[in-house]
C-alpha cells in the first residue's frame, strides 16, 4: 500500500505533502512533533496544511530533522517565526554543523535559490543571514538509540543511518512501528524504480539499509513520493539494495570494456536519474545525487 496524499497514516501520525516532498507530524496529547520542515517555500504553506488536518501549529513543540540538506531544513529559521515555542532537537554532530556560520550561509543560499524559483514570494523568506543562522541553532541534544517520550502512548527512537549524509538520522515511531527516514533508500520515482541517493557513501548507505531492513516495521515514511505500508516496506528495502548494487556493477563493467566516460555518465543519468516531474526540488536532488554518486564510482 502506498499513501501519497496529505492526511492520516495512523490515528496520530500524519503525512503532509508539497509536490514530491513529504513531511510528517506526530500528534501527542499535549505536544506534537514535526519531522523535517522543508524549505522556506514549504514552511510558508505549512500552517495552512496543519490546520487542514486538525493540528494547531502552536501545538508543535519539537522539530526533528533527518539530515542537514537545504530541502529538509532550509525553512527552520522561518518556521520559528510561525511556531515560536517549537524546539529543534538533534545530535551533537548536527548541532555543531548548524552552529557553523559558513555552513548555514551555504544552506541560506540554497534555500533562497529554491524558494525564489517557486512556491514562495520574496517576503516569505528570512530577511538576514544573521537571523537565518541564529534560527538554525539546535535547542535540545539527542543521542543515537535514545527514546523520546511524546506522551504515555507515543514514543520515538532515534537511529543513526549514515549514507545520504554522514549524520543522517531515522526515527522509529511506536506503537505504530513506523519509520521516518531521509533519502537513505533513494528517491522512489515509481513503485519499481529508485534513484540511489548515496551522496555521502555507497558503502554506508548499504549498511544502513541492511540495518533498517531487520526492523519489524508496518510503514516507511519516505522523504519523497509518500509513505509505504505493509508488504511494500520490505519490497522497498530490497529494491533499494538491488538498485545500488546494480548501478555500481554496471558502471564497473562499462569501465572494464572501455566505454567512454561521457557515455557511462549519460547512461546513468538516463537509467537512474531522469525526471518526469515538474518539481524543482526533486530535480535538484537527483542532479546532486548523480554528481556525488559519480564521484565515488568514477
C-alpha positions as a printed NumPy array, in Angstrom:
array([[  0.   ,   0.   ,   0.   ],
       [  1.228,   3.498,  -0.889],
       [ -0.038,   6.732,   0.676],
       [  0.731,   9.885,  -1.306],
       [ -1.815,  12.472,  -0.166],
       [ -1.841,  14.735,   2.882],
       [ -3.742,  13.119,   5.761],
       [ -3.651,  10.371,   8.379],
       [ -1.263,   7.447,   8.187],
       [ -2.386,   6.369,  11.653],
       [ -4.726,   7.999,  14.189],
       [ -1.958,  10.327,  15.448],
       [  0.618,  10.25 ,  12.64 ],
       [  0.099,  12.492,   9.621],
       [  1.674,  12.907,   6.201],
       [  1.942,  16.378,   4.647],
       [  2.994,  16.656,   1.005],
       [  4.284,  19.58 ,  -1.051],
       [  4.861,  18.361,  -4.592],
       [  7.008,  15.246,  -4.151],
       [  8.383,  16.355,  -0.77 ],
       [  6.997,  14.641,   2.328],
       [  6.821,  15.858,   5.905],
       [  5.37 ,  14.115,   8.94 ],
       [  3.659,  15.193,  12.161],
       [  3.095,  13.096,  15.28 ],
       [  0.247,  14.462,  17.392],
       [  0.598,  13.758,  21.107],
       [ -1.838,  14.582,  23.886],
       [ -0.144,  17.831,  24.902],
       [  2.519,  18.281,  22.246],
       [  3.179,  17.492,  18.6  ],
       [  6.398,  16.666,  16.77 ],
       [  7.26 ,  17.826,  13.242],
       [  9.759,  15.846,  11.173],
       [ 11.696,  17.898,   8.586],
       [ 10.064,  21.299,   7.941],
       [ 11.475,  21.543,   4.41 ],
       [ 12.371,  24.752,   2.592],
       [ 11.205,  28.288,   3.329],
       [  8.787,  27.792,   0.458],
       [  7.252,  24.789,   2.204],
       [  7.109,  26.466,   5.599],
       [  5.116,  29.372,   4.198],
       [  2.29 ,  26.904,   3.496],
       [  2.8  ,  24.587,   6.449],
       [  0.475,  26.339,   8.887],
       [ -2.45 ,  26.077,   6.489],
       [ -1.794,  22.378,   5.879],
       [ -1.566,  21.679,   9.601],
       [ -4.923,  23.331,  10.222],
       [ -6.459,  21.352,   7.362],
       [ -5.605,  18.11 ,   9.151],
       [ -6.782,  19.405,  12.517],
       [ -3.467,  20.338,  14.118],
       [ -2.875,  23.724,  15.73 ],
       [  0.591,  24.896,  14.532],
       [  1.304,  26.214,  18.033],
       [  0.947,  22.677,  19.411],
       [  4.231,  21.754,  17.673],
       [  6.782,  21.804,  20.473],
       [  9.585,  19.78 ,  18.916],
       [ 11.21 ,  19.561,  15.49 ],
       [ 13.264,  16.517,  14.487],
       [ 15.398,  16.501,  11.347],
       [ 16.684,  13.582,   9.304],
       [ 19.623,  15.415,   7.715],
       [ 21.022,  18.896,   7.135],
       [ 20.311,  19.318,   3.424],
       [ 18.613,  22.565,   2.398],
       [ 15.482,  20.833,   1.107],
       [ 14.983,  19.224,   4.535],
       [ 15.831,  22.103,   6.893],
       [ 16.073,  25.293,   4.84 ],
       [ 12.845,  26.609,   6.344],
       [ 13.81 ,  26.175,  10.014],
       [ 14.551,  29.864,  10.759],
       [ 11.329,  30.96 ,   9.097],
       [  9.392,  28.257,  10.946],
       [ 10.491,  29.763,  14.252],
       [  8.588,  32.914,  13.306],
       [  5.417,  30.856,  12.83 ],
       [  5.873,  28.457,  15.743],
       [  7.986,  30.236,  18.386],
       [  7.558,  27.511,  21.019],
       [  8.993,  24.724,  18.869],
       [ 12.443,  23.451,  19.852],
       [ 14.884,  21.839,  17.437],
       [ 16.23 ,  18.539,  18.761],
       [ 19.195,  16.817,  17.126],
       [ 22.543,  15.159,  17.737],
       [ 25.678,  16.901,  18.917],
       [ 27.311,  16.492,  15.489],
       [ 24.373,  18.125,  13.718],
       [ 24.27 ,  20.855,  16.366],
       [ 27.919,  21.634,  15.63 ],
       [ 27.208,  21.835,  11.91 ],
       [ 24.249,  24.147,  12.403],
       [ 26.313,  26.46 ,  14.615],
       [ 28.882,  26.882,  11.829],
       [ 28.164,  30.192,  10.102],
       [ 29.821,  29.117,   6.855],
       [ 27.624,  26.013,   6.736],
       [ 24.382,  27.875,   7.464],
       [ 25.309,  30.541,   4.899],
       [ 25.529,  27.76 ,   2.313],
       [ 22.1  ,  26.447,   3.343],
       [ 20.772,  30.009,   3.192],
       [ 21.964,  30.424,  -0.397],
       [ 20.483,  27.106,  -1.498],
       [ 17.191,  27.724,   0.283],
       [ 16.93 ,  31.249,  -1.092],
       [ 17.542,  29.976,  -4.619],
       [ 14.91 ,  27.244,  -4.283],
       [ 12.309,  29.491,  -2.684],
       [ 12.846,  32.244,  -5.217],
       [ 12.381,  29.737,  -8.03 ],
       [  8.931,  28.573,  -6.988],
       [  6.23 ,  28.456,  -4.306],
       [  7.042,  31.439,  -2.12 ],
       [  7.13 ,  35.169,  -2.67 ],
       [ 10.168,  37.131,  -1.538],
       [  8.541,  38.35 ,   1.665],
       [  8.228,  34.738,   2.842],
       [ 11.989,  34.442,   3.243],
       [ 14.17 ,  35.258,   6.254],
       [ 15.412,  38.811,   5.994],
       [ 19.061,  38.473,   7.03 ],
       [ 21.851,  35.918,   7.057],
       [ 22.497,  36.615,  10.723],
       [ 18.891,  35.963,  11.693],
       [ 18.869,  32.887,   9.493],
       [ 21.986,  31.475,  11.149],
       [ 20.592,  32.087,  14.641],
       [ 17.365,  30.327,  13.679],
       [ 19.296,  27.165,  12.829],
       [ 20.661,  26.58 ,  16.323],
       [ 19.766,  23.258,  17.958],
       [ 17.956,  23.625,  21.293],
       [ 17.99 ,  20.042,  22.594],
       [ 20.734,  17.428,  22.149],
       [ 19.58 ,  13.874,  21.497],
       [ 21.595,  10.68 ,  21.054],
       [ 21.523,   7.571,  18.903],
       [ 19.175,   4.914,  20.324],
       [ 17.598,   7.438,  22.682],
       [ 13.851,   7.029,  23.19 ],
       [ 11.872,  10.276,  23.192],
       [  8.569,  10.1  ,  25.039],
       [  5.821,  12.118,  23.341],
       [  3.066,  11.021,  25.714],
       [  2.064,   7.873,  27.601],
       [  1.225,   6.103,  24.323],
       [  3.661,   7.512,  21.761],
       [  7.448,   7.313,  21.644],
       [ 10.222,   7.929,  19.123],
       [ 13.515,   6.03 ,  18.934],
       [ 16.477,   7.831,  17.361],
       [ 18.522,   5.799,  14.852],
       [ 21.757,   6.661,  13.067],
       [ 21.553,   5.985,   9.307],
       [ 24.613,   7.4  ,   7.506],
       [ 24.588,   7.144,   3.741],
       [ 22.792,  10.057,   2.176],
       [ 24.739,  12.227,   4.594],
       [ 27.323,  11.43 ,   7.235],
       [ 24.975,  12.392,  10.073],
       [ 21.629,  11.151,   8.741],
       [ 19.009,  10.068,  11.267],
       [ 15.852,   7.977,  11.209],
       [ 13.042,   7.874,  13.756],
       [ 11.108,   4.785,  14.797],
       [  7.627,   5.747,  15.983],
       [  5.898,   3.368,  18.363],
       [  3.383,   1.826,  18.784],
       [  2.862,   2.282,  15.032],
       [  6.144,   0.591,  14.012],
       [  6.539,   3.428,  11.543],
       [  9.968,   4.659,  10.443],
       [ 10.677,   8.214,   9.267],
       [ 13.818,   8.259,   7.094],
       [ 15.719,  10.605,   4.81 ],
       [ 16.884,   9.749,   1.29 ],
       [ 18.847,   6.73 ,   2.572],
       [ 16.841,   4.32 ,   0.404],
       [ 16.89 ,   6.662,  -2.593],
       [ 14.217,   8.6  ,  -4.43 ],
       [ 11.257,   6.374,  -5.212],
       [ 10.141,   7.629,  -8.627],
       [  7.542,   4.896,  -9.016],
       [  6.833,   1.674,  -7.205],
       [  9.544,  -0.31 ,  -9.001],
       [ 12.137,   2.367,  -9.774],
       [ 14.573,   4.048,  -7.386],
       [ 17.23 ,   6.699,  -7.924],
       [ 20.078,   5.909,  -5.485],
       [ 20.946,   8.745,  -3.103],
       [ 24.259,   7.563,  -1.637],
       [ 25.559,  11.127,  -1.525],
       [ 27.942,  10.6  ,   1.387],
       [ 28.893,   6.939,   0.944],
       [ 27.664,   3.991,  -1.094],
       [ 29.025,   1.538,   1.477],
       [ 27.456,   3.359,   4.417],
       [ 24.14 ,   3.55 ,   2.593],
       [ 24.07 ,  -0.203,   2.006],
       [ 24.938,  -0.825,   5.661],
       [ 22.145,   1.479,   6.838],
       [ 19.589,  -0.129,   4.542],
       [ 20.65 ,  -3.576,   5.774],
       [ 20.271,  -2.401,   9.373],
       [ 16.828,  -0.867,   8.798],
       [ 15.569,  -3.894,   6.889],
       [ 15.933,  -6.004,  10.044],
       [ 13.417,  -3.859,  11.947],
       [  9.84 ,  -5.012,  12.384],
       [  8.015,  -2.238,  10.524],
       [  4.446,  -1.64 ,   9.441],
       [  5.203,   1.516,   7.468],
       [  8.049,   3.541,   5.997],
       [  7.778,   7.33 ,   5.827],
       [  9.884,   8.451,   2.865],
       [ 11.235,  11.958,   2.329],
       [  9.812,  11.99 ,  -1.208],
       [  6.941,  10.282,  -3.043],
       [  4.884,   9.21 ,   0.001],
       [  4.669,   6.552,   2.692],
       [  4.78 ,   2.792,   2.202],
       [  2.773,   0.32 ,   4.242],
       [  2.661,  -3.407,   4.854],
       [  4.468,  -5.614,   2.318],
       [  5.723,  -2.604,   0.337],
       [  8.197,  -1.803,   3.131],
       [ 10.28 ,  -4.968,   2.764],
       [  9.994,  -4.757,  -1.03 ],
       [ 11.352,  -1.214,  -0.952],
       [ 14.403,  -2.119,   1.126],
       [ 15.197,  -4.978,  -1.252],
       [ 14.729,  -2.768,  -4.309],
       [ 16.963,  -0.06 ,  -2.831],
       [ 19.795,  -2.512,  -2.171],
       [ 19.454,  -4.193,  -5.564],
       [ 19.429,  -0.875,  -7.414],
       [ 22.59 ,   0.413,  -5.734],
       [ 24.45 ,  -2.835,  -6.395],
       [ 23.197,  -2.891,  -9.991],
       [ 24.342,   0.687, -10.61 ],
       [ 27.842,   0.059,  -9.278],
       [ 28.258,  -3.281, -11.078],
       [ 27.038,  -1.906, -14.413],
       [ 29.434,   1.022, -14.122],
       [ 32.375,  -1.225, -13.249],
       [ 31.66 ,  -3.456, -16.258],
       [ 31.453,  -0.425, -18.537],
       [ 34.849,   0.814, -17.337],
       [ 36.412,  -2.606, -17.938],
       [ 35.233,  -2.847, -21.554],
       [ 36.412,   0.685, -22.318],
       [ 33.152,   2.594, -22.607],
       [ 33.834,   6.337, -22.726],
       [ 33.32 ,   8.321, -19.542],
       [ 30.714,  10.636, -21.041],
       [ 28.747,   7.65 , -22.347],
       [ 28.706,   5.958, -18.937],
       [ 27.59 ,   9.156, -17.225],
       [ 24.884,   9.73 , -19.818],
       [ 23.608,   6.169, -19.401],
       [ 23.477,   6.525, -15.604],
       [ 21.52 ,   9.74 , -15.901],
       [ 19.057,   8.238, -18.358],
       [ 18.612,   4.967, -16.464],
       [ 18.605,   6.137, -12.853],
       [ 18.316,   9.911, -12.635],
       [ 15.973,  11.03 , -15.408],
       [ 12.974,  13.017, -14.234],
       [  9.348,  13.139, -15.319],
       [  8.257,  15.723, -12.782],
       [  7.769,  19.469, -12.597],
       [  9.148,  19.553,  -9.025],
       [ 12.325,  21.713,  -8.928],
       [ 13.384,  20.31 ,  -5.55 ],
       [ 13.347,  16.727,  -6.796],
       [ 15.194,  17.821,  -9.927],
       [ 17.953,  19.429,  -7.854],
       [ 18.135,  16.418,  -5.542],
       [ 18.557,  13.993,  -8.434],
       [ 21.239,  16.145, -10.05 ],
       [ 23.178,  16.397,  -6.793],
       [ 22.903,  12.674,  -6.068],
       [ 24.116,  11.782,  -9.561],
       [ 27.118,  14.099,  -9.126],
       [ 28.046,  12.707,  -5.718],
       [ 27.489,   9.062,  -6.612],
       [ 29.546,   9.61 ,  -9.765],
       [ 32.434,  10.991,  -7.697],
       [ 32.522,   7.722,  -5.754],
       [ 32.43 ,   5.336,  -8.709],
       [ 34.478,   7.216, -11.313]])
